[in-house]
Amino acid sequence: MTRSNPRIGIIETGAGNLASLQAAVERAGRVAVRLKTPQLDGVDQLIIPGQGRFGPVMQTLEDRQWVPALRNWFNNQQPLL
C-alpha cells in the first residue's frame, strides 16, 4: 500500500539528534514515528540515525533485537536510510 503521506520510522539508537531529525522529517511534510522496538506495522520508510558511531549503534540494534527486523525490511526492498 502506498500512502500519500508516508510514515517515516526513526529508530532510537542512542546516537544522533533525534529531535532535529524528527523536525526535519515533519518539515518535509511526512509523519515521523520514533521507534524503540522493532514494531514496524504502519511504517513505510526507516531511518537509522547515528551511523557516524557505527560500532555503538550496531551494538544497540543487536541488544534491542532490531537486526532480524532490519534484515527482513531490507530483503523486502523497503526504503531504508
N, C-alpha and C positions, 0 to 999 in steps of 0.2 A: 504494500500500500504506500503510495506517495502522498505526503501531506503538502498542502500549500505553505505551511509554516512548520518546517521540521523541528523536532525536539532534539537539542544537542546535549548529550550527556557529557559532563565534565567529571572525570574520575578524580576523587580526592586522594592524592598520592602523598600528601605531606610536603610537597615541593611546589614552588611557583606561587604567584599571586592570584589565587582563585577568584577573589572579589573583582579584580581588574579584568580577568578573563571572562567571567560571567557578565560583567557590564559590557564588554566588547561584543559578546555574542548577542546580547539583548539590543544593543545599539544597531546591530546588523539586522534587526527585525526577527530574530529567532527566539525560541523559548529555550532557556538554559536550565538544565537539571543537574544538580550536584549529586554525585553517586559515591556512597561509602562502601557499598556491597555490590556484587555483580548481578544486580537485578535490572535487566535491560529491557523489560517489557515497556513498550511505548516510546523507546528512544530510537531515533532514526540515524544519528551520527554520533561518533565518540571523539573526545579529545583526551589525550593523556598528557597532562602538563608536567613540566619538570624534567624533560629529557636531558638538560644540562647536568643533572645529577643522576645519571642513568643507574649507577650501582644502587644507591639507596631507594630510588623509585622502583626498580625491579624487585628489590627485597620486599618493599611494601606490597607490591602487586602479588607476589608469591604468598606472603603472610596472610593476606586478605582473600586468598583463593580466586584472584582475578585471572590468572593465567589460562585456565581451561576456557573460561568465557571469552577471553580475548582471542584465543586461537580459533574458536568456533566463529566468532564475529568476523575475523579476518578471512577464514576459509569460505565464508558465505559472501565474500566480496562486499561487505558493508563498509561505508565510509569511516575512516579512522585517521585522525591527525595526531 
